Amino acid sequence: MGRQILYDPLAESRLWKMVGSLKLWPRWYLKAFARLYAEENPSEYERIRKRKYRQHKTKETGLKRLNETREQAIQDLGQPSRDQ
């Protein structure tokens, strides 16, 4: 369970739906399981952390390029064309 939550934080709610009704432990234990897994597997945790960081930076760069393109298109539409 800890590994699943590390790879996909949204899996925590799915896992809780499966085990919550059993009343084995409080919900915060799921995050504790993820932390324990990370401590027992530091190289895998580091790989996951770096991948998430790269995904975030890639998304950030893409959004920046999108905004720049959008601003350029707005500027181009606002100026009269050279052919007229």
C-alpha positions as CSV (number, residue, x, y, z in Angstrom):
1,M,0.0,0.0,0.0
2,G,2.8,2.4,0.8
3,R,4.4,1.9,-2.6
4,Q,1.1,2.5,-4.4
5,I,0.6,5.8,-2.5
6,L,4.1,6.9,-3.2
7,Y,3.6,6.4,-6.9
8,D,0.1,7.7,-7.1
9,P,-1.0,9.9,-4.1
10,L,-4.6,9.8,-5.4
11,A,-4.6,6.0,-4.7
12,E,-4.9,6.8,-1.0
13,S,-8.6,7.5,-1.3
14,R,-9.1,4.3,-3.4
15,L,-7.3,2.3,-0.8
16,W,-9.2,3.8,2.0
17,K,-12.5,2.8,0.3
18,M,-11.3,-0.8,0.3
19,V,-9.9,-1.0,3.9
20,G,-11.7,1.8,5.7
21,S,-14.8,-0.2,6.4
22,L,-12.7,-2.9,8.2
23,K,-11.9,-0.4,10.9
24,L,-8.3,-1.8,11.2
25,W,-6.6,1.6,11.7
26,P,-7.2,5.3,11.2
27,R,-6.9,6.8,7.7
28,W,-3.7,8.7,8.4
29,Y,-1.9,5.3,8.7
30,L,-2.0,5.1,4.9
31,K,0.4,8.0,4.7
32,A,2.5,6.5,7.4
33,F,2.8,3.3,5.4
34,A,3.9,5.4,2.4
35,R,6.6,7.1,4.6
36,L,7.8,3.8,6.0
37,Y,8.1,2.4,2.5
38,A,10.1,5.4,1.4
39,E,12.4,5.0,4.3
40,E,12.9,1.3,3.6
41,N,13.5,2.0,-0.1
42,P,15.5,5.2,-0.4
43,S,16.7,4.7,-4.0
44,E,13.2,4.0,-5.3
45,Y,11.8,7.0,-3.3
46,E,14.5,9.2,-4.8
47,R,13.6,8.0,-8.3
48,I,9.9,8.7,-7.7
49,R,10.7,12.2,-6.3
50,K,12.9,13.1,-9.2
51,R,10.3,11.9,-11.7
52,K,7.6,14.0,-10.0
53,Y,9.9,17.0,-10.1
54,R,10.7,16.6,-13.8
55,Q,6.9,16.2,-14.6
56,H,6.2,19.4,-12.6
57,K,9.0,21.4,-14.4
58,T,7.8,20.1,-17.8
59,K,4.3,21.1,-17.2
60,E,5.5,24.5,-15.9
61,T,7.6,25.0,-19.0
62,G,4.7,24.0,-21.3
63,L,2.3,26.4,-19.6
64,K,4.9,29.2,-19.9
65,R,5.3,28.5,-23.7
66,L,1.5,28.4,-24.1
67,N,1.1,31.8,-22.4
68,E,3.8,33.3,-24.5
69,T,2.2,32.0,-27.7
70,R,-1.2,33.3,-26.5
71,E,0.2,36.7,-25.7
72,Q,2.0,36.8,-29.1
73,A,-1.3,35.9,-30.9
74,I,-3.2,38.6,-29.1
75,Q,-0.5,41.1,-30.0
76,D,-0.6,40.0,-33.7
77,L,-4.4,40.3,-33.8
78,G,-4.3,43.7,-32.2
79,Q,-1.9,45.2,-34.8
80,P,-3.1,45.9,-38.4
81,S,-1.6,43.6,-40.9
82,R,1.3,44.7,-43.1
83,D,-0.6,43.9,-46.3
84,Q,-3.3,46.6,-45.7
